[in-house]
């Protein structure tokens, strides 16, 4: 069934998750301005997490900036697990303040580009992948679970002038509804989030892994000794002390999980460069069955444990889970 964008309504007690695929500023305005205006007219909370050019374009067209909640994108889109937590906290704050239903427009891929890297200028034939895009595709899929219980109608914005075809195809698998102006339709290609993550290609080896590691532990037995070794080797990085400290903490947490829940022997490899830290922890067990583990906080009591992978996804720029002939590996990467 296909609905006109301006007349569709969303359920009031659960997440509705759309993707808008647009090819011009006019198409963006034609779809999103009526969507936001309908929310404002209905007394709904309207939130916007977009890059500055997109936000300015939409707000100028609406002419109602005072009633729109702007979400600072650099702070929100640091890392996927951190962004999911930020979304949940923002929504809970709005609901605690009396909001009944929330409309949200967000620009995930563009807003998540690293600081100092400019947003791509529109082109007719984009060829470059935005930095870190696989992690943010996973984020878009996980949102369907993480925000399922919130009274939220969210639209993710994707500019076809900027995105390569491979990414557009993936976007179409992570959203239950697609908006292609002037229509909005149920998306028959949508995949369950866990199935989408399982189908993503193996990320393969990082180029650093083909070089000599800075630290190699072939049969981990002492976590205390490992922490000292990690602290010693990360001083060779030019990254800030708080970043290297978080990396040591996360690597030791993942190693703890491997010893407790994996199968011996546990092998640890660490590579340190001035701008990057990379650690692999490999055990001989079957690994983690649920690909969504670590993207959402399992509980709110730190004393219970079980938050290691969630902390890793919050504190590292990329976390990859791989099964190979050598065992099950968690790979942690910080820096660019």
N, C-alpha and C positions, 0 to 999 in steps of 0.2 A: 504493500500500500504506500502510495506517495502522497504527502501532504504539502500544501503550500507552507513555506517557511513562516509567513506572517500569521497563520491561523492555527498552527500546531500548538498543543498544550502538553505539559509534562506531568507525570505523577507527582503528587505533593509530598510523599513520605519516603522517597527513595531516590537514589542517583539515576539521572538520565544523562548519558555521556555521548555527545555528538562530536563529529569532526567536520569542519568546514574546509573544503578544498576549493580555493579560489584562484583566479588567474589575473585579476586586476583589482585596483583600488575600488572601482565602481562595484564590482561583484561583492567585495568585502562589505562595503557600506550598505548595499542593497539587502544583504542578508542580516548583518549583525545589528545595524541601527534599529530596525523594527523589533528585533528580538530583545534588545536592551530596553527600548522604549516601552514595550509591553510589560516588562518587569517593573519598571519605575511606575507606570500608570497603575499597576496592581498593588503597589505598596510593598513590593518585594525588595530584598537586599540585593544590590547589583555590585559585583566585584570584578576587577579587571587586573590581570597579571600579564601585561604585554610589554614589548619593547617600547621605548619612548615614541618612535615615529608612528607605530600602529595606534598606541593609546591616544596620541594627539589627534590623529586623523578621526578616530571614532568619537572622541569627546567633542571636538569641534563640530562634528555633524549632529551630535545629540544636543549640544548647547545646554548641558545640565551637569556640569562637572561636579558641583557641590554635593550631588546625591549619589555619586559613584565612589565606591571604596577602591582606592588604588593600592595594589599589592606590590611592594618593591621587588622587582624580579631578580636583581643580583643576589639579594639575601635569601630569596625563596628557592631559586634554582641552583643551589650549590652542588648537591648530589641527590640522586633519586630518593634514597631512604630519608634523607633530611627534608626533602621537598614534600614527601608524603606526610611526614610528621607535621610540617608547617601547615599544610592544607588542613589536616585534622584539627590542629589547634586554632587556626583562623576560623574554621567553620563552627567549632564548639564555642568560641568567644562570641560569634555572631548570634548563635542560638541562645546562649546564656543572656545576651543583651536584648532578647525579645524577637529576633528574626524568626519568621515562620517558614519562609522559602527563600532560597538563594539562587541567583543566576550568576554565572561565572564565565568569563571568556579568558582564555589563556593562550599563550604563544610559547609552547614548551621548547621546541627545538631551537628557535632563534634566541630565546631568552637564556637558554642554558649554555651558550657558547662561552668559553673561558674569557675572563677579564682581559682586555687588551686586544681581543680578536674581534674586529668589526663584523657586524651583520653583513652577510652577502648582499650585494646589490642585485636587484632583479635582472635576470637574463632570460633569453628565450630557450636556451639549451644548457641548463645547469649540469655541471659535471662533478663538482666537489662535494664530498660528504661533509656535513657539519661535524665539528669536533665532538667526540663522545656520543655520537648518535645512537649506537646500539643500547647503551645504558638508558637513554631517555625513551627509546621505544619500549623497553621493559617497563619503565615507569608508567608510560601511558597504558600499558596492559594491566599492571597491578592496580592502578586507580579504580578499575572496575570492582575489585574486591575491597580495597582499603576504604573507599568512600561509599560503599553500597548502601549503608543505613542512613545516610544524610539526605535531607530534603533539598537536593541540589540539582540544578539543570546546568551542566557545563558544556561549553563549546570550545574545542581546541582548534586553533587557527593554523592552517597550513597554506603557505603561499606557493603555488605551483611554479612560479617564476624562479624560486630559489632552491627548490628541493629536487634531488635526483629521483629518477623513476623507481629505483629500488626502495627508497625510503617511502615514497608515496604508496607503493604496493603494501608495505608493512603497516603503514598507518591505517589502511583500509581493513586490516585484520584485528585492530585493537579497539575499534569504536562500534558500539551497537547500532548507531545511527550515522548516516552520511548526509551532509548538506552540500549540494552542488547547485548553486543558485540557478533558478529560483525554487528548487524543490528540496524537501527533506524526506528521507526514506529509511525504513528499516534496512539494515545492512546484512544481507544473507551471507557475506564472507566473514563475518565476525567470528573470532575464535575465543573459546574459554581462555582466560589469562594463563593458566598453567600450561595448557596445550600450546599456546603461542610461544611461551618461553622454551618449552621442550623442542619446538621446531626451529628455533634460531640456530644458525650454523655454529659449529665449534669455533671459538675465537682463535684457535691455533696458538703457536708459540709467540711470545713477545720477542722482538729482536734481541733484547738484552739476554734472554735465556740461551742464546747461542754463544755467549761470551763466558769467560771464567767468572764464577760467582765470587763476591766479596767474602761471603761466609757460607760454609757447607757443613751441615750436620747430617750424617748418614743414618744414625740410629739414636734418636732423641730419647733421653732418659731423665734428664734433670731440667725442669722448667726454670728453676732459679738460675742455673748456669746459662741457659739460653737467653734469658733476659739480660744478663750481664754482657754476653756476646753481642746481642743486638744493640745495646746501648753503646758499646765500644765502636761498632762499625758505622753507625749512622752519623757519627761526628764527621765523617768524610763528605757529607752532603752540605750544600750551601743553603738548604731549605731552613726555615725558621725553627728554632728549638722546640716550640710548641708542636709543630708539624711532625718533627722527628720523634718527639715524645709520644704523640698519639700513635705513630706508626709502630713503635716498639710495643706499646700497650696492646694494639690490635693483633699484631703478629703473635704475641705470646698467648692471647686469648684463643686465636685460631689453633695454635699448636696444642693448647690445653684441650680443646674439643677433639682434636685428632687422637690424643692419648686416651681420652675418656670414652669416646664413642666410635673411634675407628679401629683399625687392626694394625698391630705392629708388623714391621718396624715403621716408624715415622721419620720422614726425611724432610729437612728444612734447607732451603737455598735462599740467599739474600744477595741482591745486587744493589750497589750504592753508586750513584753518579752525583755530580753537583746539583742536578735539577730533578732527579728521579730516585725513588726508592721502590724496589720490587721484591716481594717475598713469595715463595711457593712453599706450601706445606702439603706433603703427600703421605697418605697412609694406604694400607692394602685392603681396606674395607669397601663396602658397596657404595658408600657416599650418601648424599642427601637425596631422598626421593622427591620431595616437594620443591620445585624450582622457585616458588614464591617465598621460601624461608629467608628471613633476614630483611625483607623489604618493609615489613610491618612489625611494630613492637608486639611481642608475644604477651607481655603483661607489664604492669607498672611497678613491680616490686624487685628492685635490683638484687636483694638478698637471695632471691630464688634462683638466680643464675639463668642460663638459657638465652642470654641476650648477646652472645659473642658475635654472631654473624650480623645481627642488626647493627651493633656498634661498628663492625668493620665496614658495612655499607654506608654508615653515616660519616665515618672518619677517613675513609680512603676514596680516592677519585674513581677507582674501578675495582670491582671484585668479580672474579670469574671462577666458576665451578666447572672442572673438567674431569672426565673419566677417560683414561687411556690405558694402554697395556701396562703402564708403570704403576697404576693405582688411581685413587681419587685425590685430586689436587684442588686446593683453594689458592688462588693467586690474588695477591693484594698489590695494588699499584697506587702510588702517590707521586704527584708531580707530572710534568709534561715533557 
